[in-house]
């Protein structure tokens, strides 16, 4: 519970002014900002949940989600989950190992064709890689 002691001043015609200390105002402002941020997070969560519900093949495995939370990028997390090395993926896709490394590190984004090829070799729905923003 927030500790605020407002002062009310009647200015007539049913109107009142509320007076707060600067500290009280700052706390209320911070709480309102956090509430807006929380609301935005909930909206984002609800939208993502709705997006996932619309696709039967879009749920990431728990292991991949865990690697994403630890900071791995999606391609790397899926590759590791599949137990494939960068060299193996590079060989099977006819891509340079350095290029695969650049994709995993986010130094390159890859074309749609390249991402589809990688998805095929990782045996995942191409939409997983096509929708990856980071």
Secondary structure per residue as TSV (DSSP state, phi and psi in degrees):
chain	resnum	aa	ss	phi	psi
A	1	X	-	360.0	136.8
A	2	X	-	-84.9	138.9
A	3	X	-	-99.0	99.2
A	4	X	-	-130.9	138.7
A	5	X	-	-124.2	80.1
A	6	X	-	-73.2	153.2
A	7	X	E	-110.6	133.0
A	8	X	E	-107.0	134.4
A	9	X	E	-122.7	119.8
A	10	X	E	-79.7	120.6
A	11	X	E	-107.6	13.9
A	12	X	E	89.7	164.6
A	13	X	T	55.7	31.2
A	14	X	T	76.9	9.9
A	15	X	E	-100.1	144.0
A	16	X	E	-130.8	149.3
A	17	X	E	-105.0	147.3
A	18	X	E	-115.3	128.2
A	19	X	E	-112.9	127.3
A	20	X	-	-124.7	157.0
A	21	X	-	-72.3	161.7
A	22	X	H	-60.1	-40.2
A	23	X	H	-61.1	-44.6
A	24	X	H	-64.0	-43.7
A	25	X	H	-60.5	-45.8
A	26	X	H	-60.5	-40.9
A	27	X	H	-63.9	-44.1
A	28	X	H	-63.5	-40.8
A	29	X	H	-63.3	-43.7
A	30	X	H	-62.7	-43.6
A	31	X	H	-62.5	-41.2
A	32	X	H	-65.5	-40.6
A	33	X	H	-63.6	-43.3
A	34	X	H	-65.4	-37.0
A	35	X	H	-65.5	-39.8
A	36	X	H	-64.2	-42.6
A	37	X	H	-64.1	-42.0
A	38	X	H	-62.2	-41.3
A	39	X	H	-63.3	-41.9
A	40	X	H	-63.3	-39.6
A	41	X	H	-63.5	-41.9
A	42	X	H	-64.7	-43.0
A	43	X	H	-62.2	-42.0
A	44	X	H	-63.6	-44.2
A	45	X	H	-60.2	-47.5
A	46	X	H	-61.7	-40.0
A	47	X	H	-65.8	-43.5
A	48	X	H	-65.3	-39.7
A	49	X	H	-63.2	-41.3
A	50	X	H	-64.6	-42.0
A	51	X	H	-60.3	-44.4
A	52	X	H	-65.8	-36.9
A	53	X	H	-65.9	-26.4
A	54	X	T	-78.2	-10.8
A	55	X	-	-126.8	128.9
A	56	X	T	-78.7	-14.1
A	57	X	T	-122.2	28.4
A	58	X	-	-108.6	2.9
A	59	X	-	-81.2	123.5
A	60	X	-	-75.2	141.7
A	61	X	-	-62.8	152.3
A	62	X	H	-55.0	-41.6
A	63	X	H	-62.4	-38.9
A	64	X	H	-67.9	-44.6
A	65	X	H	-59.7	-40.3
A	66	X	H	-62.5	-43.4
A	67	X	H	-65.0	-36.5
A	68	X	H	-63.4	-41.7
A	69	X	H	-64.9	-27.4
A	70	X	T	-82.6	-5.0
A	71	X	T	111.6	-5.0
A	72	X	-	-69.9	151.0
A	73	X	-	-83.1	161.5
A	74	X	H	-58.8	-48.5
A	75	X	H	-58.8	-44.9
A	76	X	H	-63.4	-43.4
A	77	X	H	-62.4	-42.5
A	78	X	H	-67.8	-42.3
A	79	X	H	-59.3	-46.7
A	80	X	H	-64.2	-40.7
A	81	X	H	-60.5	-36.1
A	82	X	H	-80.2	-8.0
A	83	X	T	73.1	33.2
A	84	X	-	-111.8	138.1
A	85	X	-	-83.0	164.4
A	86	X	H	-59.3	-42.2
A	87	X	H	-61.8	-43.0
A	88	X	H	-62.9	-43.3
A	89	X	H	-64.6	-42.9
A	90	X	H	-60.6	-45.2
A	91	X	H	-63.9	-45.8
A	92	X	H	-69.8	-23.5
A	93	X	H	-102.4	-4.7
A	94	X	T	64.6	30.8
A	95	X	-	-107.3	155.1
A	96	X	-	-70.8	143.2
A	97	X	H	-59.9	-37.0
A	98	X	H	-63.4	-35.0
A	99	X	H	-67.3	-43.4
A	100	X	H	-60.1	-43.0
A	101	X	H	-59.8	-43.3
A	102	X	H	-63.4	-39.2
A	103	X	H	-63.0	-44.7
A	104	X	H	-66.4	-31.1
A	105	X	H	-87.6	-7.3
A	106	X	T	82.9	10.1
A	107	X	S	-76.8	-19.9
A	108	X	-	-135.4	154.5
A	109	X	-	-104.1	-23.7
A	110	X	-	79.5	146.0
A	111	X	-	-79.5	167.1
A	112	X	H	-60.4	-40.0
A	113	X	H	-63.2	-43.1
A	114	X	H	-64.7	-43.6
A	115	X	H	-65.5	-37.6
A	116	X	H	-64.2	-41.3
A	117	X	H	-61.9	-45.9
A	118	X	H	-63.5	-44.2
A	119	X	H	-59.1	-41.3
A	120	X	H	-60.6	-44.8
A	121	X	H	-74.4	-21.6
A	122	X	H	-92.1	-2.6
A	123	X	T	56.9	50.6
A	124	X	S	-131.0	161.3
A	125	X	-	-61.4	127.6
A	126	X	H	-56.3	-27.6
A	127	X	H	-61.2	-26.7
A	128	X	H	-58.5	-43.3
A	129	X	H	-84.9	-31.7
A	130	X	H	-67.8	-30.5
A	131	X	T	-92.0	-1.9
A	132	X	-	-68.1	122.6
A	133	X	-	-106.3	2.7
A	134	X	-	161.2	360.0
